[in-house]
C-alpha cells in the first residue's frame, strides 16, 4: 500500500507544506527533524520502486503551487488534506488508513525491512594526559641547610619562576640576589632554563647562594659617568685647595683648555643619555659591593682581570667608580693646570684632533643605535649585526665591535688635542681592555652563528 500514488503524493504534500510552515509559522526545530525524517523515508521508498514507476513517483510527490497556496492537496481516491492553521492536521489515504507524522519519523530511522538503520559513529573523547609534577628542594650552598621545599612544580617552570616561589618563603632574598645552581660550587643557572630540561629527576635539588644587595646597571653607569663629568669641572673652574689660593676660580688663557673641557663634558653627557634612553642591558643588576671594589693599584692590572664586557659580567672591575673618577681627576689636573702648555703644532694639531674626536663620537653613537634596534626590548635575543643606511655603521663590514673602535679613536683624538701623558695612558689602558672584550665577543659570534662574516676582525680592520 505504500507504493500507491495517493500515499506517495500525500507524503510529498506533507513534506512541502511542513517545510513552508516550519519556516513561516515558527514550528521550531522539532518540525525540522520531522521534515528530515520524511525526506529520508521517501528516499527509501523510491529506491524500492521499479524503474518504470520511479518517474511517476517523482511527479506525483511534487504538488502544484496552487494546491500549496490553498493549503490542501487532493490526490487519488483517498484524498489527502492539509490544514495550514497551526494545530489542525488530518490525513486520510485509501480505505481509511491513517498515517501519523510520528510513525513517519519512526520509519525514517528504520529500514523498509524493519531493521534499524546504522547509527553514526561517536567520536571517542580524548583523555588528557596526566601531568607529572616536580618537587624542588633548595639547600644552602655553604651549610647544606634545607631552606625550602617546593611541591607540585610544573615541568615547564623556569628558574626565574622558581626564584619567585622561593621569595614567597624568604622575602629577604628577592630574585635578583639569588643564585641557584645544581652543584654548590658550580655555575649559576640562567633564569630562562627550564626545569624538565635540567639533568635532574622528579625531585630536584638546587643549591642557593646569596649574591648580596643588588643595584641596577642603569644606576651603576649613571654613577660612574656622572663622577668624571663633575670632577673634571672642579678642576676646570679651579676651585680652592687645588692649585693654590692664587689661582682660585681663575680661567686658562689657552683655547685648547676650554675646547678640551667641552669635548670631555660632551663625551660623558652622551654616555649618561645613552644609558637612560639607548642601552639595553642583558643583566638587570650587579652586586652593590662591586661599585667601590677596586683600589688604585688595581687600575694597573685591569687589562688582565676582566675578560668580558661589563654588560655580561657584574664583577667586571673596569666599570667601577675608582677607575673613571681617578683617571678623570688625573687628566683634569694637568690639562687645567695654570702651567699647562698648548700642543706643539698649535691650531693645526688641535683642529685635526677635534675632527677625529667628533667623527668617532658620531660613529660610536650610530653603532649604539644599531645595536639597540637589533635587540627587542625585554629580550635577550642575539643576532648578527649588519651595516645599515647610516655610513658610520659600515664599519660592521670589517670589525665585530665597531663601537669599541670608535671609542678608542675618540680618546686618541683627545690625547692628540691635549698632548697630555695621563690622557695617552688612559687611552692605552682603555684600548687594551676593549681589545679583550672585542675578542671575546668575536669568538662568541663565531661559535653561535655559522654564517658569521669571515672577513671581520674583532676591533681593528685587517689587523686585530
C-alpha positions, 0 to 999 in steps of 0.5 A: 500500500505504500507504493500507491500514488495517493500515499506517495503524493500525500507524503510529498504534500506533507513534506512541502507544506511542513517545510513552508510552515516550519519556516513561516509559522515558527514550528521550531526545530522539532518540525525540522527533524520531522521534515528530515525524517520524511525526506529520508523515508521517501528516499527509501521508498523510491529506491524500492520502486521499479524503474518504470514507476520511479518517474511517476513517483517523482511527479506525483510527490511534487504538488502544484503551487496552487494546491500549496497556496490553498493549503490542501492537496487532493490526490487519488481516491483517498484524498489527502488534506492539509490544514495550514492553521497551526494545530489542525492536521488530518490525513486520510489515504485509501480505505481509511488508513491513517498515517501519523507524522510520528510513525513517519519519523519512526520509519525514517530511522528504520529500514523498509525491512524493519531493521534499524538503520546504522547509527553514526559513529561517536567520536571517542573523547580524548583523555588528557594526559596526566601531568607529572609534577616536580618537587624542588628542594633548595639547600644552602650552598655553604651549610647544606641547610634545607631552606625550602621545599617546593611541591607540585612544580610544573615541568615547564617552570623556569628558574626565574619562576622558581626564584619567585616561589622561593621569595614567597618563603624568604622575602629577604632574598628577592630574585635578583640576589639569588643564585641557584645552581645544581652543584654548590660550587658550580655555575649559576643557572640562567633564569630562562632554563627550564626545569624538565630540561635540567639533568635532574629527576622528579625531585630536584635539588638546587643549591642557593647562594646569596649574591648580596644587595643588588643595584641596577646597571642603569644606576651603576653607569649613571654613577660612574659617568656622572663622577668624571663629568663633575670632577673634571669641572672642579678642576676646570673652574679651579676651585680652592685647595687645588692649585693654590689660593692664587689661582682660585676660580681663575680661567686658562688663557689657552683655547685648547683648555676650554675646547678640551673641557667641552669635548670631555663634558660632551663625551660623558653627557652622551654616555649618561643619555645613552644609558637612560634612553639607548642601552639595553642591558642583558643583566638587570643588576650587579652586586652593590659591593662591586661599585667601590671594589677596586683600589688604585693599584688595581687600575694597573692590572685591569687589562688582565682581570676582566675578560668580558664586557661589563654588560655580561659580567657584574664583577667586571672591575673596569666599570667601577667608580675608582677607575673613571673618577681617578683617571678623570681627576688625573687628566683634569689636573694637568690639562687645567693646570695654570702651567699647562702648555698648548700642543706643539703644532698649535691650531693645526694639531688641535683642529685635526684632533677635534675632527677625529674626536667628533667623527668617532663620537658620531660613529660610536653613537650610530653603532649604539643605535644599531645595536639597540634596534637589533635587540627587542626590548625585554629580550635577550635575543642575539643576532648578527649585526649588519651595516645599515643606511647610516655610513658610520655603521659600515664599519660592521663590514670589517670589525665585530665591535665597531663601537669599541673602535670608535671609542678608542679613536675618540680618546686618541683624538683627545690625547692628540688635542691635549698632548697630555701623558695621563690622557695617552695612558688612559687611552692605552689602558682603555684600548687594551681592555676593549681589545679583550672584550672585542675578542671575546665577543668575536669568538662568541659570534663565531661559535653561535652563528655559522654564517658569521662574516669571515672577513671581520676582525674583532676591533681593528680592520685587517689587523686585530 
